[in-house]
Amino acid sequence: MNSTMRSAALALSALLALGVNAGASAQQANMTFFVTSAGPGKGADLDGLAGADRLCQQLAQAVGAGSHTWHAYLSTQGADGQTAINARDRIGRGPWQNSKGVTIAKDVDELHGANNLTKQTALTEKGDVVNGRGDTPNKHDALTGSQPDGKAFPPGEDRTCHNWTSSTQGAAMVGHTDRTGLRDDDVSKSWNSSHPSRGPDGGCSQADLRSTGGDGLFYCFAAN
């Protein structure tokens, strides 16, 4: 291949790469749902709902989807005079699609019913599949603090690591991003309400979350 042909080939490759990247960016700009590619690194201490929402917004902004208003799919429990907040009430009306343009639910009712959330569709903002059961390390536990219908747990037994402010004592209800668990039952297959966190540090540390198959990840939805 002479120098002219080599230059033309390189130019064509560059143009094709730009086209692919532009296509991916356009899809991500239209993304309205993702699993966080990383948590803040403090276990279930997310600096409350505001901190979790802020991380959703930052991750979305980094891939060109910052024009939406992003909220974390997290519930809080009533405590210290504060009323409970339901995750299902924070995420808008839908529909929601992942970074590849695949719809995961058309509205709130479908999201909490026969949705299209699977290991292949519950992607990060970068378009990556989240490690699930059988992968090393397993990261399929998504923090939700929610019951299967997306509502908060009643006051009393902690299911939100003190409303997302604790990295030591407490527990957080998690769901499985890959819809797979230790048993073949609805709880193990639940995307938002599978089991509470636990561990030697008290249940809410990064090490505790990792010990049961998580990494402090959670779901983000475009609320507008």
NORBEL-V948017 format. One record per pair of residues at least 24 apart in sequence whose C-alpha atoms are under 10 Angstrom apart, sorted by sequence separation. I is the first residue (numbers start at 1). J is the second residue. If there is no record, write none. Layout:
BEGIN
I & J
I & J
END
This chain:
BEGIN
35 & 59
36 & 60
49 & 73
88 & 112
97 & 121
98 & 122
99 & 123
171 & 195
172 & 196
173 & 197
34 & 59
49 & 74
97 & 122
98 & 123
99 & 124
100 & 125
171 & 196
172 & 197
173 & 198
34 & 60
48 & 74
49 & 75
98 & 124
99 & 125
100 & 126
145 & 171
146 & 172
147 & 173
170 & 196
171 & 197
172 & 198
192 & 218
33 & 60
49 & 76
98 & 125
99 & 126
100 & 127
145 & 172
146 & 173
147 & 174
148 & 175
170 & 197
171 & 198
192 & 219
32 & 60
48 & 76
98 & 126
99 & 127
100 & 128
144 & 172
145 & 173
146 & 174
147 & 175
170 & 198
171 & 199
191 & 219
31 & 60
98 & 127
99 & 128
143 & 172
144 & 173
145 & 174
146 & 175
169 & 198
170 & 199
142 & 172
143 & 173
144 & 174
145 & 175
169 & 199
29 & 60
142 & 173
143 & 174
144 & 175
168 & 199
169 & 200
170 & 201
171 & 202
172 & 203
28 & 60
29 & 61
31 & 63
141 & 173
142 & 174
143 & 175
168 & 200
169 & 201
170 & 202
171 & 203
172 & 204
181 & 213
31 & 64
32 & 65
141 & 174
142 & 175
143 & 176
168 & 201
169 & 202
170 & 203
171 & 204
29 & 63
30 & 64
31 & 65
65 & 99
140 & 174
141 & 175
142 & 176
167 & 201
168 & 202
169 & 203
170 & 204
171 & 205
28 & 63
29 & 64
30 & 65
31 & 66
113 & 148
140 & 175
141 & 176
142 & 177
161 & 196
167 & 202
168 & 203
169 & 204
170 & 205
174 & 209
27 & 63
28 & 64
29 & 65
30 & 66
32 & 68
36 & 72
49 & 85
63 & 99
112 & 148
113 & 149
140 & 176
141 & 177
142 & 178
159 & 195
160 & 196
161 & 197
166 & 202
167 & 203
168 & 204
169 & 205
26 & 63
27 & 64
28 & 65
29 & 66
30 & 67
31 & 68
32 & 69
33 & 70
35 & 72
112 & 149
139 & 176
140 & 177
141 & 178
159 & 196
160 & 197
166 & 203
167 & 204
168 & 205
171 & 208
172 & 209
176 & 213
25 & 63
26 & 64
27 & 65
28 & 66
29 & 67
30 & 68
32 & 70
33 & 71
34 & 72
35 & 73
111 & 149
112 & 150
139 & 177
140 & 178
141 & 179
158 & 196
159 & 197
166 & 204
167 & 205
168 & 206
171 & 209
176 & 214
24 & 63
25 & 64
26 & 65
29 & 68
33 & 72
111 & 150
139 & 178
140 & 179
148 & 187
165 & 204
166 & 205
167 & 206
168 & 207
175 & 214
25 & 65
109 & 149
140 & 180
141 & 181
164 & 204
167 & 207
168 & 208
174 & 214
177 & 217
108 & 149
109 & 150
140 & 181
161 & 202
167 & 208
177 & 218
108 & 150
148 & 190
150 & 192
161 & 203
162 & 204
167 & 209
174 & 216
177 & 219
133 & 176
148 & 191
149 & 192
150 & 193
161 & 204
174 & 217
175 & 218
132 & 176
133 & 177
148 & 192
149 & 193
160 & 204
161 & 205
174 & 218
175 & 219
132 & 177
133 & 178
147 & 192
148 & 193
131 & 177
132 & 178
133 & 179
134 & 180
146 & 192
147 & 193
148 & 194
130 & 177
131 & 178
132 & 179
133 & 180
144 & 191
145 & 192
146 & 193
147 & 194
129 & 177
130 & 178
132 & 180
133 & 181
143 & 191
144 & 192
145 & 193
146 & 194
129 & 178
132 & 181
133 & 182
142 & 191
143 & 192
144 & 193
141 & 191
142 & 192
143 & 193
144 & 194
145 & 195
140 & 191
141 & 192
142 & 193
145 & 196
141 & 193
142 & 194
144 & 196
141 & 194
143 & 196
122 & 176
123 & 177
141 & 195
143 & 197
122 & 177
141 & 196
121 & 177
122 & 178
141 & 197
87 & 144
119 & 176
120 & 177
121 & 178
122 & 179
33 & 91
86 & 144
87 & 145
88 & 146
118 & 176
119 & 177
120 & 178
32 & 91
86 & 145
87 & 146
118 & 177
119 & 178
65 & 125
86 & 146
87 & 147
117 & 177
118 & 178
119 & 179
33 & 94
64 & 125
85 & 146
86 & 147
88 & 149
89 & 150
117 & 178
118 & 179
119 & 180
32 & 94
33 & 95
34 & 96
63 & 125
87 & 149
88 & 150
89 & 151
117 & 179
118 & 180
32 & 95
33 & 96
34 & 97
35 & 98
62 & 125
63 & 126
86 & 149
87 & 150
88 & 151
32 & 96
33 & 97
34 & 98
60 & 124
61 & 125
62 & 126
63 & 127
86 & 150
87 & 151
88 & 152
31 & 96
32 & 97
33 & 98
34 & 99
59 & 124
60 & 125
85 & 150
86 & 151
87 & 152
30 & 96
31 & 97
32 & 98
33 & 99
59 & 125
60 & 126
85 & 151
86 & 152
143 & 209
30 & 97
31 & 98
32 & 99
59 & 126
84 & 151
85 & 152
86 & 153
142 & 209
30 & 98
31 & 99
33 & 101
74 & 142
75 & 143
76 & 144
77 & 145
84 & 152
85 & 153
141 & 209
28 & 97
30 & 99
31 & 100
32 & 101
33 & 102
56 & 125
73 & 142
74 & 143
75 & 144
76 & 145
77 & 146
84 & 153
122 & 191
141 & 210
27 & 97
28 & 98
29 & 99
30 & 100
31 & 101
33 & 103
73 & 143
74 & 144
75 & 145
76 & 146
84 & 154
139 & 209
140 & 210
27 & 98
28 & 99
30 & 101
31 & 102
32 & 103
33 & 104
72 & 143
73 & 144
74 & 145
75 & 146
84 & 155
118 & 189
139 & 210
141 & 212
142 & 213
143 & 214
27 & 99
28 & 100
29 & 101
31 & 103
32 & 104
33 & 105
72 & 144
73 & 145
74 & 146
75 & 147
83 & 155
119 & 191
138 & 210
139 & 211
140 & 212
141 & 213
142 & 214
143 & 215
26 & 99
27 & 100
28 & 101
73 & 146
117 & 190
118 & 191
137 & 210
138 & 211
139 & 212
140 & 213
141 & 214
142 & 215
143 & 216
144 & 217
25 & 99
26 & 100
27 & 101
77 & 151
78 & 152
117 & 191
137 & 211
138 & 212
139 & 213
140 & 214
141 & 215
142 & 216
143 & 217
144 & 218
24 & 99
25 & 100
26 & 101
27 & 102
75 & 150
76 & 151
77 & 152
78 & 153
79 & 154
138 & 213
139 & 214
140 & 215
141 & 216
142 & 217
143 & 218
144 & 219
24 & 100
74 & 150
75 & 151
76 & 152
77 & 153
78 & 154
79 & 155
115 & 191
137 & 213
138 & 214
139 & 215
140 & 216
141 & 217
142 & 218
143 & 219
23 & 100
24 & 101
73 & 150
74 & 151
75 & 152
76 & 153
77 & 154
78 & 155
79 & 156
136 & 213
137 & 214
138 & 215
139 & 216
140 & 217
141 & 218
142 & 219
74 & 152
75 & 153
76 & 154
77 & 155
78 & 156
85 & 163
112 & 190
135 & 213
137 & 215
139 & 217
140 & 218
76 & 155
77 & 156
84 & 163
112 & 191
77 & 157
111 & 191
112 & 192
133 & 213
77 & 158
132 & 213
76 & 158
77 & 159
131 & 213
132 & 214
76 & 159
77 & 160
79 & 162
131 & 214
75 & 159
76 & 160
77 & 161
79 & 163
75 & 160
76 & 161
77 & 162
78 & 163
35 & 121
36 & 122
37 & 123
38 & 124
74 & 160
76 & 162
77 & 163
34 & 121
35 & 122
36 & 123
37 & 124
76 & 163
130 & 217
33 & 121
34 & 122
35 & 123
36 & 124
37 & 125
75 & 163
76 & 164
33 & 122
34 & 123
35 & 124
36 & 125
37 & 126
74 & 163
75 & 164
33 & 123
34 & 124
35 & 125
36 & 126
37 & 127
74 & 164
33 & 124
34 & 125
35 & 126
37 & 128
33 & 125
34 & 126
35 & 127
37 & 129
32 & 125
34 & 127
35 & 128
37 & 130
124 & 217
31 & 125
34 & 128
35 & 129
36 & 130
124 & 218
35 & 130
124 & 219
125 & 220
31 & 127
123 & 219
124 & 220
28 & 125
122 & 219
28 & 126
75 & 173
28 & 127
44 & 143
74 & 173
27 & 127
43 & 143
74 & 174
25 & 126
24 & 126
24 & 127
87 & 192
36 & 142
35 & 142
48 & 160
52 & 164
48 & 161
51 & 164
48 & 162
49 & 163
50 & 164
51 & 165
45 & 160
46 & 161
48 & 163
49 & 164
44 & 160
45 & 161
47 & 163
48 & 164
49 & 165
44 & 161
45 & 162
46 & 163
47 & 164
48 & 165
43 & 161
44 & 162
45 & 163
46 & 164
47 & 165
48 & 166
74 & 192
44 & 163
45 & 164
46 & 165
47 & 166
73 & 192
44 & 164
45 & 165
46 & 166
43 & 164
44 & 165
45 & 166
46 & 167
43 & 165
44 & 166
45 & 167
42 & 165
43 & 166
44 & 167
45 & 168
98 & 221
42 & 166
43 & 167
44 & 168
97 & 221
42 & 167
43 & 168
96 & 221
97 & 222
41 & 167
42 & 168
44 & 170
95 & 221
96 & 222
44 & 171
94 & 221
95 & 222
96 & 223
44 & 172
94 & 222
95 & 223
91 & 220
92 & 221
93 & 222
94 & 223
91 & 221
92 & 222
93 & 223
94 & 224
90 & 221
91 & 222
92 & 223
93 & 224
90 & 222
91 & 223
92 & 224
90 & 223
91 & 224
89 & 223
35 & 177
74 & 218
73 & 218
74 & 219
72 & 218
73 & 219
74 & 220
72 & 219
73 & 220
71 & 219
72 & 220
73 & 221
71 & 220
72 & 221
70 & 220
71 & 221
72 & 222
70 & 221
71 & 222
72 & 223
69 & 221
70 & 222
71 & 223
44 & 197
68 & 221
69 & 222
70 & 223
71 & 224
68 & 222
69 & 223
70 & 224
67 & 222
68 & 223
69 & 224
66 & 222
68 & 224
65 & 222
67 & 224
44 & 203
45 & 204
43 & 203
44 & 204
45 & 205
60 & 220
43 & 204
44 & 205
45 & 206
59 & 220
60 & 221
42 & 204
43 & 205
44 & 206
56 & 218
60 & 222
42 & 205
43 & 206
56 & 219
57 & 220
41 & 205
42 & 206
43 & 207
44 & 208
56 & 220
57 & 221
41 & 206
42 & 207
43 & 208
44 & 209
55 & 220
56 & 221
57 & 222
40 & 206
41 & 207
43 & 209
52 & 218
56 & 222
39 & 206
43 & 210
52 & 219
53 & 220
52 & 220
53 & 221
46 & 216
43 & 214
44 & 215
45 & 216
43 & 215
44 & 216
42 & 215
43 & 216
44 & 217
41 & 215
42 & 216
43 & 217
44 & 218
40 & 215
41 & 216
39 & 215
40 & 216
41 & 217
38 & 215
39 & 216
40 & 217
37 & 215
38 & 216
39 & 217
37 & 216
38 & 217
39 & 218
36 & 216
37 & 217
38 & 218
36 & 217
37 & 218
35 & 217
36 & 218
37 & 219
35 & 218
36 & 219
34 & 218
35 & 219
36 & 220
34 & 219
35 & 220
33 & 219
34 & 220
35 & 221
33 & 220
34 & 221
32 & 220
33 & 221
34 & 222
32 & 221
33 & 222
31 & 221
32 & 222
33 & 223
31 & 222
32 & 223
30 & 222
32 & 224
END
